[in-house]
């Protein structure tokens, strides 16, 4: 059975508008624009550019709250599912 990718695309666009990654100390430490944000989104995951952690604001993000996340540092550690090993 094929899944319709439209809801995922629509949700990604919506959460991109809510995302606060660009104000995070770890993101800012990169010193340049990354290829994408919303690292927590299941189809995204950790950054290919960010290598060092400098603080995390994920728990204060509306996306983190809406998605009922418990993990953080998605930009360096991967999505919630990846961090939980599921």
DOKOL-51311 format. One record per residue (C-alpha): residue in one letter; chain; x, y, z; residue number from 1. Coordinates in Angstrom, 3 decimals, m for minus. Example, Ala and Ser with C-alpha at 12.3 -4.5 7.8 and 13.67 -1.06 7.14 Angstrom:
BEGIN
{residu A	chaine A	east 12.300	north m4.500	up 7.800	num 1}
{residu S	chaine A	east 13.670	north m1.060	up 7.140	num 2}
This chain:
BEGIN
{residu X	chaine A	east 0.000	north 0.000	up 0.000	num 1}
{residu X	chaine A	east 1.428	north 3.388	up m1.025	num 2}
{residu X	chaine A	east 1.357	north 6.275	up 1.389	num 3}
{residu X	chaine A	east 0.312	north 9.685	up 0.161	num 4}
{residu X	chaine A	east 3.326	north 11.981	up 0.763	num 5}
{residu X	chaine A	east 1.174	north 15.129	up 0.674	num 6}
{residu X	chaine A	east 0.238	north 15.199	up 4.389	num 7}
{residu X	chaine A	east 3.915	north 14.817	up 5.337	num 8}
{residu X	chaine A	east 4.913	north 17.613	up 2.959	num 9}
{residu X	chaine A	east 2.147	north 19.866	up 4.268	num 10}
{residu X	chaine A	east 3.057	north 19.137	up 7.882	num 11}
{residu X	chaine A	east 6.749	north 19.769	up 7.198	num 12}
{residu X	chaine A	east 5.941	north 23.172	up 5.706	num 13}
{residu X	chaine A	east 3.790	north 24.002	up 8.724	num 14}
{residu X	chaine A	east 6.412	north 22.993	up 11.283	num 15}
{residu X	chaine A	east 9.156	north 24.790	up 9.345	num 16}
{residu X	chaine A	east 7.211	north 27.959	up 10.091	num 17}
{residu X	chaine A	east 7.207	north 27.120	up 13.806	num 18}
{residu X	chaine A	east 10.829	north 25.942	up 14.016	num 19}
{residu X	chaine A	east 13.316	north 27.892	up 16.161	num 20}
{residu X	chaine A	east 16.486	north 25.999	up 15.139	num 21}
{residu X	chaine A	east 18.057	north 29.084	up 13.577	num 22}
{residu X	chaine A	east 18.156	north 30.790	up 17.007	num 23}
{residu X	chaine A	east 19.826	north 27.853	up 18.771	num 24}
{residu X	chaine A	east 23.400	north 28.225	up 20.119	num 25}
{residu X	chaine A	east 24.438	north 24.992	up 18.388	num 26}
{residu X	chaine A	east 23.007	north 26.160	up 15.045	num 27}
{residu X	chaine A	east 24.545	north 29.607	up 15.427	num 28}
{residu X	chaine A	east 27.926	north 28.052	up 16.200	num 29}
{residu X	chaine A	east 27.890	north 26.582	up 12.689	num 30}
{residu X	chaine A	east 28.397	north 30.129	up 11.444	num 31}
{residu X	chaine A	east 26.563	north 29.567	up 8.177	num 32}
{residu X	chaine A	east 23.157	north 28.562	up 6.909	num 33}
{residu X	chaine A	east 22.532	north 24.821	up 7.021	num 34}
{residu X	chaine A	east 20.931	north 22.913	up 4.149	num 35}
{residu X	chaine A	east 17.713	north 22.501	up 6.162	num 36}
{residu X	chaine A	east 16.229	north 22.979	up 9.633	num 37}
{residu X	chaine A	east 13.546	north 21.098	up 11.596	num 38}
{residu X	chaine A	east 16.033	north 18.334	up 12.382	num 39}
{residu X	chaine A	east 13.432	north 16.723	up 14.640	num 40}
{residu X	chaine A	east 11.081	north 15.965	up 11.742	num 41}
{residu X	chaine A	east 11.008	north 12.215	up 11.023	num 42}
{residu X	chaine A	east 12.090	north 12.634	up 7.382	num 43}
{residu X	chaine A	east 14.955	north 14.987	up 8.261	num 44}
{residu X	chaine A	east 17.266	north 14.013	up 11.101	num 45}
{residu X	chaine A	east 20.621	north 15.354	up 12.112	num 46}
{residu X	chaine A	east 22.606	north 17.923	up 10.217	num 47}
{residu X	chaine A	east 25.445	north 16.910	up 7.939	num 48}
{residu X	chaine A	east 27.245	north 20.146	up 8.861	num 49}
{residu X	chaine A	east 26.772	north 20.601	up 12.621	num 50}
{residu X	chaine A	east 29.346	north 18.581	up 14.541	num 51}
{residu X	chaine A	east 29.674	north 20.264	up 17.970	num 52}
{residu X	chaine A	east 26.943	north 20.957	up 20.512	num 53}
{residu X	chaine A	east 26.823	north 24.379	up 22.159	num 54}
{residu X	chaine A	east 23.449	north 24.294	up 23.926	num 55}
{residu X	chaine A	east 19.950	north 23.226	up 22.987	num 56}
{residu X	chaine A	east 16.649	north 25.089	up 22.832	num 57}
{residu X	chaine A	east 14.574	north 22.193	up 21.465	num 58}
{residu X	chaine A	east 12.396	north 21.901	up 24.610	num 59}
{residu X	chaine A	east 11.287	north 25.533	up 24.165	num 60}
{residu X	chaine A	east 10.273	north 24.981	up 20.525	num 61}
{residu X	chaine A	east 6.573	north 24.797	up 19.613	num 62}
{residu X	chaine A	east 7.344	north 21.845	up 17.301	num 63}
{residu X	chaine A	east 8.882	north 19.906	up 20.228	num 64}
{residu X	chaine A	east 5.730	north 20.548	up 22.273	num 65}
{residu X	chaine A	east 3.295	north 19.740	up 19.470	num 66}
{residu X	chaine A	east 5.046	north 16.482	up 18.589	num 67}
{residu X	chaine A	east 5.316	north 15.431	up 22.274	num 68}
{residu X	chaine A	east 9.066	north 14.906	up 22.012	num 69}
{residu X	chaine A	east 11.207	north 13.886	up 24.973	num 70}
{residu X	chaine A	east 14.645	north 14.041	up 23.327	num 71}
{residu X	chaine A	east 16.708	north 17.033	up 22.203	num 72}
{residu X	chaine A	east 19.814	north 17.930	up 20.176	num 73}
{residu X	chaine A	east 18.104	north 16.592	up 17.052	num 74}
{residu X	chaine A	east 20.653	north 18.432	up 14.898	num 75}
{residu X	chaine A	east 23.534	north 16.312	up 16.219	num 76}
{residu X	chaine A	east 21.862	north 13.183	up 17.601	num 77}
{residu X	chaine A	east 19.075	north 12.481	up 15.100	num 78}
{residu X	chaine A	east 15.301	north 12.330	up 15.276	num 79}
{residu X	chaine A	east 13.289	north 11.239	up 18.301	num 80}
{residu X	chaine A	east 12.883	north 7.785	up 16.726	num 81}
{residu X	chaine A	east 16.590	north 7.486	up 15.980	num 82}
{residu X	chaine A	east 17.543	north 8.479	up 19.520	num 83}
{residu X	chaine A	east 15.092	north 5.982	up 20.982	num 84}
{residu X	chaine A	east 16.367	north 3.282	up 18.637	num 85}
{residu X	chaine A	east 12.952	north 2.688	up 17.055	num 86}
